[in-house]
Amino acid sequence: QLQLVESGGGLVQPGGSLRLSCAASGFTLEHYSIGWFRQAPGKEREGVSCISRSDGNTYYADSVKGRFTISRDNAKNTVFLQMNSLKPEDTTVYYCAARAPNYYCSWSPSEYDYWGQGTQVTVSS
């Protein structure tokens, strides 16, 4: 069974850091482009970052550029999202998603095939 599991969310003060993990089971993550998305209540799911399946190119939304870093550890079959200089507006549920092999990164959630259950990030003093 193909499964993605996020972890690492929590409560942090503004300016703090968190590292989210997206662990895969049942398939090999390095063959997939992996995106991180977030969705606040009542809003559409938005792309935050993505790492491409083949060349490892990384992409970031303007709102997180320079603060977030996406990376992949193939040995652990895990993708990470390092989040620094967190702001209250980063508060929401974060999801990782995998796009089927042979496809590159996309900002459209509908183009991803597998999703994790989400992890809550709360930035508050």
C-alpha positions as CSV (number, residue, x, y, z in Angstrom):
1,Q,0.0,0.0,0.0
2,L,1.4,3.4,-1.0
3,Q,1.4,5.8,1.9
4,L,2.9,9.1,2.8
5,V,3.2,10.2,6.5
6,E,4.0,13.7,7.6
7,S,5.5,14.6,10.9
8,G,7.3,17.4,12.6
9,G,4.5,20.0,13.0
10,G,3.9,21.8,16.2
11,L,3.7,25.1,18.0
12,V,6.6,27.5,17.6
13,Q,7.1,31.2,18.3
14,P,7.4,33.7,15.5
15,G,10.9,33.6,14.1
16,G,11.4,30.0,15.1
17,S,12.0,26.9,13.1
18,L,10.4,23.5,12.4
19,R,11.4,20.7,10.1
20,L,8.6,18.7,8.5
21,S,9.2,15.1,7.3
22,C,7.4,13.2,4.7
23,A,8.1,9.5,4.9
24,A,7.0,7.1,2.2
25,S,6.1,3.4,2.4
26,G,5.2,1.1,-0.4
27,F,7.1,3.1,-3.0
28,T,10.4,4.8,-3.6
29,L,10.2,8.6,-3.2
30,E,13.2,9.4,-5.4
31,H,11.2,8.4,-8.5
32,Y,8.5,10.9,-7.7
33,S,8.3,14.7,-7.6
34,I,7.3,15.6,-4.1
35,G,5.4,18.8,-3.3
36,W,4.5,20.4,0.0
37,F,1.2,22.2,0.2
38,R,-0.7,24.0,2.9
39,Q,-4.4,24.7,3.4
40,A,-6.0,27.2,5.8
41,P,-9.6,26.8,6.8
42,G,-11.9,28.1,4.1
43,K,-9.0,28.6,1.6
44,E,-7.7,26.6,-1.3
45,R,-4.8,24.4,-1.0
46,E,-1.6,26.2,-2.1
47,G,1.8,25.0,-3.1
48,V,4.6,25.8,-0.9
49,S,7.6,23.9,-2.3
50,C,8.5,21.0,-4.6
51,I,11.5,18.9,-5.4
52,S,11.7,17.3,-8.8
53,R,12.0,13.6,-9.3
54,S,15.0,13.4,-11.6
55,D,17.2,16.5,-11.5
56,G,16.4,17.4,-7.9
57,N,15.5,20.9,-8.9
58,T,13.6,22.8,-6.1
59,Y,10.9,25.3,-6.3
60,Y,9.4,27.7,-3.8
61,A,6.3,29.9,-3.5
62,D,7.2,33.6,-3.2
63,S,5.8,33.7,0.3
64,V,8.4,31.2,1.6
65,K,11.4,31.8,-0.6
66,G,14.5,32.3,1.4
67,R,12.9,30.9,4.5
68,F,12.0,27.3,3.6
69,T,14.2,24.6,2.2
70,I,13.1,21.3,0.7
71,S,15.4,18.3,0.6
72,R,15.4,14.6,0.0
73,D,17.1,11.8,1.8
74,N,16.8,8.8,-0.5
75,A,18.3,6.4,2.0
76,K,15.5,7.2,4.4
77,N,12.9,7.5,1.7
78,T,11.9,10.8,3.1
79,V,11.5,14.4,2.0
80,F,12.0,17.2,4.4
81,L,10.8,20.8,4.6
82,Q,13.0,23.0,6.8
83,M,11.1,26.0,7.8
84,N,12.9,29.0,9.3
85,S,11.9,32.5,10.3
86,L,8.3,31.3,10.7
87,K,5.6,33.9,10.7
88,P,2.0,33.7,12.2
89,E,0.7,33.6,8.6
90,D,2.5,30.3,8.1
91,T,0.0,28.7,10.5
92,T,-2.0,26.0,8.9
93,V,-2.0,22.3,8.0
94,Y,0.8,21.2,5.8
95,Y,0.6,18.2,3.4
96,C,3.1,16.4,1.3
97,A,2.1,14.8,-2.0
98,A,3.7,12.6,-4.6
99,R,3.2,13.0,-8.3
100,A,3.4,9.8,-10.4
101,P,6.7,8.9,-12.0
102,N,7.8,10.7,-15.2
103,Y,6.1,13.9,-14.1
104,Y,7.9,17.0,-12.9
105,C,6.8,19.5,-10.2
106,S,3.5,21.2,-10.4
107,W,1.7,23.8,-8.3
108,S,-1.6,22.2,-9.0
109,P,-2.8,19.9,-6.2
110,S,-5.0,18.0,-8.6
111,E,-1.9,16.7,-10.5
112,Y,-0.6,14.8,-7.5
113,D,-1.6,11.2,-6.9
114,Y,-0.7,10.4,-3.3
115,W,-1.2,12.6,-0.2
116,G,-0.3,12.4,3.4
117,Q,-2.7,13.1,6.2
118,G,-1.3,16.5,7.1
119,T,0.5,18.0,10.0
120,Q,-0.5,21.1,11.9
121,V,2.0,24.0,12.1
122,T,1.1,26.8,14.5
123,V,3.2,30.0,14.8
124,S,2.2,32.0,17.8
125,S,3.7,33.8,20.8
